[in-house]
Amino acid sequence: MTATHAPHGEKTGLAATALAAMGVVFGDIGTSPLYTMKEVFGGHHPLPVTPENVLGILSLVFWALTITVSLKYVVFITRADNKGEGGIMALTALALRTANASPRILWLMSALGIFGAALFYGDAVITPAMSVLSAVEGLEVVTPLLKPYVLPVTISIVVLLFFFQRHGTAAVGALFGPLMMFWFATLGLLGLWNVIQYPSVLAAINPWYAVKFFIDNQGLAYLALGSVVLAITGGEALYADMGHFGRRSIKWAWFAFVFPLLYLNYLGQGALILNDPKAIESPFFLMAPSEILLIPLVILATVATVIASQAVISGAFSLTSQAMQLGYCPRIQVRFTSEREKGQIYVPNINWLLLLTVIIVVLGFRSSSNLASAYGIAVTLTMMIDTILAFVVVHALWKWSWRRAALFLVFFVVVDFAFFSANVIKILDGGWFPLTLGFSVFALLSTWKLGRKLLYEKLKQDSVPIHAFISGLAMGGPHRVDGTGVFLTADPESVPRALLHNLYHNKVLHQRVVLLNVLTEDVPHVPESERVRVDPLPAGFHRVFVRYGFKDDPDLPHAMALCAAHGMDFEMMETSFFLGRETVVSMPISRRSRMARWRQILFTWMFRNADTATAFFKLPPNRVVELGAQVELS
């Protein structure tokens, strides 16, 4: 059935999800008109206001939106879904499925994915600071007397935004879509009003104006790319949020509504600047046809930036949860804020760290123009990583030929690299901040992954094969007591250390012993029908395998209830959970280790402060026994 003959209910569902997508997916890119043109013509490397320059910039904005957002993300990369989910974690998981790839190549792709995810945290800091600050700066346009209040008002809004996170977005989420739809309609109407005054700006769609702009300005035009990129920041969210709304809804919302109205606003700003070059001080707010509309426009812009910030903060929570599931991040507390939507989560530690960092950024940079120097470099680097990983996917999984895949890579990487290299000059002006933050998070994630690998190898060296252990019981073993003992283990082929310690100290075994292995797959969700597998062993031993996707919520009591369908019932009041509680100690400096000294110290600190398995897996605390041991990493 074609889309033109789709049932009314299907069309209604598409319209509803497309509307909802506007409140989450397009918030970041939808608030870019607040500062893009202002930065191009009035920022740190301002362009002279001439008709040729204005048309050249408008042409660059159009083709940047067309090539990077429309073609790369909406048309191509959104097709690379991992069971319907998008985002750099999902793309990395797909790329790592490459057959016959060397360990070095797999490590490189994994490192690229981790680094891209780390850069997202820089975006989660800069987006609220940049967007809210640029909206509140509209108060200066209302009257210069309000300028001293811009920073206090911005910080107050940011604090309220982060304090609200613990309540979740379920209560107001339904309003996000209609509010952003109204925002985009306002963008279009403001743009149309000004285009009517100077209709010749419509010619900017012609790519010749972009080419001529580079020919006439050369070096200055190259620097201008560093500001033009602000128009496409948030484009990567189209892919990251695909799992919530689906590729089709995002595509229709973008092409049918968001893109035309967004670009119409840029055209309107260009028309205003040509009519009045002094408007470069705040071209967005000066588009208002009457001063009476300025305050409502500032309020509406502030609401839109809060929604955009909400989306990126929620994205940081989701990314943290996925990183925990995939083993890149230690266990930290995650709260679910909705009983119906499991994707709505709140991570307290991340929330307060983000709030503190955003406040420091606002006070440190003090204006959206200064922040623009920090904005863009992390986004363009993330976009390049997306392109490289997508190249691997189209060649290895989609079976594109080398020539076709190389054309894909070269075309988009050239554009990505042009934007990234133009932003390199911003490093000393503030671009160092998101890069420093990104490298810091990368160090944390990669250190945890390596430390866990070395810890697993160390524990495996000292392990006893489970079948040999069970055979030994036949020749006479410890006293067996009533009930069930559940031992969590990362290696189902070996005896858990907690079981050995329990035998050593208590000299007893339960009548039924369950070795519970939890595995996180490289897919977003695992169906409940495939959640558990029960493997009976001799002498009252059983192995239970529990599988989760990287976006699933681990709940072991619920998973154990599913074992009833496999002939194994659990009575919680007769079940004890035994957990190994290792204490990691650093190796002496005199001995060589595969982990650098600073990484050992960092991993030991992270391991010590990680949340307990009891809370993470939702185990009943009164049924848990923890048995500790010291482990020295090799």
Number of C-alpha atoms within 10 A of each C-alpha: 6 6 8 7 9 11 11 9 9 12 13 12 12 19 15 14 19 24 24 25 26 26 26 26 29 28 28 28 23 27 32 22 20 26 24 24 28 22 26 25 24 21 21 17 15 16 19 13 17 12 15 16 22 27 28 24 27 28 25 26 26 25 18 21 22 16 16 19 25 19 14 22 24 25 14 14 25 28 16 22 19 20 13 18 25 26 24 26 25 23 24 28 21 21 25 21 15 16 9 8 12 10 9 9 12 17 13 13 20 19 16 21 25 23 23 25 25 27 25 24 25 26 27 23 26 27 27 30 29 31 26 29 27 27 27 24 25 26 21 15 19 18 9 10 10 13 15 11 13 19 18 13 15 24 20 11 19 22 16 11 17 18 13 12 19 15 13 17 20 14 10 9 14 13 15 24 24 15 19 28 21 14 24 25 17 18 25 23 18 24 26 21 18 24 22 12 13 18 13 13 23 17 14 23 19 16 17 15 21 24 13 15 22 18 11 12 14 12 10 14 20 18 23 26 21 27 29 24 27 26 27 23 25 25 24 27 22 28 28 23 22 23 19 18 21 21 23 15 21 28 19 17 22 23 13 11 18 24 21 14 24 26 21 23 26 30 32 29 31 32 29 24 27 19 14 12 16 14 20 23 17 22 27 27 25 21 23 17 12 8 14 10 12 19 15 11 19 20 15 18 23 23 19 26 29 22 27 28 28 25 24 25 26 22 23 25 23 19 22 23 26 22 21 18 23 19 18 22 23 24 22 20 16 20 13 17 19 16 9 9 10 12 20 18 22 25 20 17 12 17 18 15 11 21 22 13 16 23 19 15 19 25 15 11 17 16 18 25 21 18 24 25 26 27 28 30 32 27 26 26 21 23 27 22 22 25 22 18 24 27 26 24 24 23 19 21 16 12 12 16 12 13 10 13 19 15 13 20 19 14 13 20 20 12 16 24 15 16 28 24 17 22 26 17 15 20 15 11 15 18 21 17 20 26 19 13 19 23 17 14 21 22 17 19 24 20 22 23 19 18 25 19 13 17 18 14 14 15 18 18 9 10 16 15 14 18 13 11 12 17 12 11 12 10 7 8 12 12 12 12 12 11 18 22 21 22 22 22 22 15 18 17 15 19 22 25 25 23 22 15 16 16 14 10 9 11 13 15 19 19 15 17 21 23 26 23 17 20 16 21 16 22 19 21 20 19 11 11 9 11 19 21 16 19 12 13 14 11 13 13 18 18 20 22 19 23 22 25 20 25 24 19 19 19 15 18 14 12 18 20 15 21 19 12 12 11 8 14 12 15 11 16 11 11 19 21 22 23 22 19 16 19 13 20 15 18 17 10 8 6 7 11 14 12 18 11 15 11 19 23 16 17 26 18 13 18 19 14 12 14 15 16 17 17 15 17 16 15 17 15 11 9 14 16 17 14 17 14 12 10 15 16 22 15
